[in-house]
Amino acid sequence: MRIFVAGIATETNSFSPIFVGLDDFKASLYAAPYKHPETPTLCTAALVVLRQRAKKDGIDLIEGTTSWADPGGLISQQCYETLRDEILAQVTAAIKQQPLDGVVLCLHGAMIAQGYDDPEGELICQIRKLVGDKTIIGANLDPHSHLTAKRFEYADILCAFKEFPHTDFVQTGEQIVDLVIRSIKGEIKPKMAQYDCKMIDIFPSSRQPMRQFVDDMLDGERQQGVLSLSLIHGFMAGDSPWMGTKMIAIYDDNMDIAAHLAKDFGDKIISIRGQSMPSMLTEDIAVEQALLVVTKQQTPVIIADVWDNPGGGVAGDGTIILQSLLSLKPKNTNIKIAIGTIWDPMAVQLCFKAGIGAIIPLRFGAKSAPNTGQPIDKMVTVINLNAEAAQTFGASQVPMGASVVIEFEGVQVILNSTRAQAFEPSLFENMGIEPLSQDILVIKSTNHFYAGFNKISDHIIYCDAGKPYPNNPKTTAYTKAPKNIWPLVDDPWGCVDDP
C-alpha cells in the first residue's frame, strides 16, 4: 500500500491588509519531505498519524512538502503556485516509480490566493488528474473554511475538526487516515453527501447549544455505517463564492443515507443559528467589570479581545483594551495586568537592541490598519527577551517569533514578531510571566483560548473592541460571497438560489 501525504494550509481573511508570502509560511511551518517534526500541528496531524500507521501496517509512505502560515490576507500568486508545483512535482515523481493507492492532504480550507478563489480545490483537482480515479484522496479541513465544488468533486473523503476550540485536531487526523486506509483495503466504500445550510455564523463548542450539536455528531458516528460527520462552519472573513455553513456526511456504500444524514444535521444547525456566541461587552464596560470583580476573584480575570484575533487573519496589534485599562485603572494600586500579545516586529527589534533591564522610550501597537486604536508611547522597561518564543496548543507548538516583555505603569505587555493568537497559558509562562500571579490577563482570541485559560480562570469576559475583523456579515462589503444566506437575508430557505 503506497500513500502520499503533503499539504498547504492557511486561513485567508480577504479584508486583511496582512499580505502572505513564502516568508510567512517559513516563519510558521515549512517542512520539506521527511522533515516535518514529530509533533503534530493544527493542520498536519494526519502526517504524524500516517507515520505511526506506516510502521504498524507496513505502508510505503511518501512524504511531500507540508506548510502552514498564520492566518492573514490574500496569499501571493507566486507563493501559492510555488508550493502547489512543489507538491505536484512530488506526486509525479512518486507515481513514476509505482501507482499510489492513496493521497492524504493536510489542508485548512479557507485559503484564497491572488488569481485563485479556490486554491485548495485546484490542488486536489490537479492531483486527481495525476493519480487517476482509483486512488483514494482524503483531506482534513478546519471547520472555518469553504466547502467548494472542486473539493467535493475530486476528493473521496473530507473530515473537519468538530470542536471549537479545535482540541480534536489529532483525532481528526486519525479519522481521515483510518478512512483512507480502510477504503484502500476495500473494507468500506465511502459515499459523501453535503447539505447547504444557507447561513453563516460562529459556533463555539464550549457553549450550548453547540456543545450538544457536537455531541450528537459524535454519537452519530458510533452508529453502524456512519463513517464521518463534519460541520463546515464557514469563514465569514473570506470573500469566497462558497462562503457559508455546510454539513458533510459520509456513509458506507449508501449515498441516500449520507444525504439524509447531511440534511438532518444541517437542519439542526439551522435551528440553533444565532444562539452560540457569548454576549460581548465594549472595551470600557469590559474593563470596568474586570476591575470590579478582580478583588473578589482567586484566579485571574480574562478579557478576550475577540475581533483583534490573529487567528482570524488580522494583525493582532490593537491597543484599544490596553488604552481603556490605562485610562480606567485606579492609580497607585497593586493590580497586576499582563497583555498577550501585541504584534510589533519593529518594537521587538528595538527592545532586543536595548537589552534586558533597559529603560527606553517606545512606540508600539496599532500600526497595521484602522479600527485598532492608537499607538502607545511610553517609557518602558525591557523585562525579558526570547529569540524563538512559542506557546503550546494541545500537542502542537505554535511559534511566536522573537518576542519581548515590556513593563510600564504596572502593566506587562508581550510584543511578538510572528503573529499568533492566544491558545494556552504557556503563552505567558514561556515569556517569564506567571499567569496565576496576575489579576487581569488580556488575550487576543475568539474562542481557541477557552480550553486552556478556562482551567486557570473563573471569570472570562468577551470583549468587542474595534472592528479590525469583519464580524458583521450584514455590513461586510462582500463582492463574491453568496447574497442569499442568513443573516444577509432573514429567510434564505424560502429564496430561490442565485443563478
C-alpha positions, 0 to 999 in steps of 0.5 A: 500500500503506497500513500502520499501525504503533503499539504498547504494550509492557511486561513485567508481573511480577504479584508486583511491588509496582512499580505502572505508570502513564502516568508510567512509560511517559513516563519510558521511551518515549512517542512520539506519531505521527511522533515516535518517534526514529530509533533503534530500541528493544527493542520498536519496531524494526519502526517504524524498519524500516517507515520505511526500507521506506516510502521504498524501496517507496513505502508510505503509512505511518501512524504511531500512538502507540508506548510502552514502560515498564520492566518492573514490576507490574500496569499501571493500568486507566486507563493501559492503556485510555488508550493502547489508545483512543489507538491505536484512535482512530488506526486509525479515523481512518486507515481513514476516509480509505482501507482499510489493507492492513496493521497492524504492532504493536510489542508485548512480550507479557507485559503484564497490566493491572488488569481485563485478563489479556490486554491485548495480545490485546484490542488486536489483537482490537479492531483486527481488528474495525476493519480487517476480515479482509483486512488483514494484522496482524503483531506482534513479541513478546519471547520472555518473554511469553504466547502467548494465544488472542486473539493467535493468533486475530486476528493473521496473523503473530507473530515473537519475538526468538530470542536471549537476550540479545535482540541480534536485536531489529532483525532481528526487526523486519525479519522481521515487516515483510518478512512483512507486506509480502510477504503484502500483495503476495500473494507468500506466504500465511502459515499459523501453527501453535503447539505447547504445550510444557507447561513453563516455564523460562529459556533463555539463548542464550549457553549450550548447549544453547540456543545450538544450539536457536537455531541450528537455528531459524535454519537452519530458516528458510533452508529453502524455505517456512519463513517464521518460527520463534519460541520463546515462552519464557514469563514465569514472573513473570506470573500469566497463564492462558497462562503457559508455553513455546510454539513458533510456526511459520509456513509458506507456504500449508501449515498441516500443515507449520507444525504439524509444524514447531511440534511438532518444535521444541517437542519439542526444547525439551522435551528440553533443559528444565532444562539452560540456566541457569548454576549460581548461587552465594549472595551470600557464596560469590559474593563470596568467589570474586570476591575470590579470583580478582580478583588473578589476573584482567586484566579485571574480575570480574562478579557478576550479581545475577540475581533483583534484575533490573529487567528482570524487573519488580522494583525493582532496589534490593537491597543484599544483594551490596553488604552481603556485599562490605562485610562480606567485603572485606579492609580497607585494600586497593586493590580497586576495586568499582563497583555498577550500579545501585541504584534510589533516586529519593529518594537521587538527589534528595538527592545532586543537592541536595548537589552534586558533591564533597559529603560527606553522610550517606545512606540508600539501597537496599532500600526497595521490598519484602522479600527485598532486604536492608537499607538502607545508611547511610553517609557518602558522597561525591557523585562525579558527577551526570547529569540524563538518564543512559542506557546503550546496548543494541545500537542502542537507548538505554535511559534511566536517569533522573537518576542519581548516583555515590556513593563510600564505603569504596572502593566506587562505587555508581550510584543511578538514578531510572528503573529499568533493568537492566544491558545494556552497559558504557556503563552505567558509562562514561556515569556517569564510571566506567571499567569496565576500571579496576575489579576487581569490577563488580556488575550487576543482570541475568539474562542481557541483560548477557552480550553486552556485559560478556562482551567486557570480562570473563573471569570472570562469576559468577551470583549468587542473592541474595534472592528479590525475583523469583519464580524458583521456579515450584514455590513461586510462589503462582500463582492463574491460571497453568496447574497442569499444566506442568513443573516444577509437575508432573514429567510434564505430557505424560502429564496430561490438560489442565485443563478 
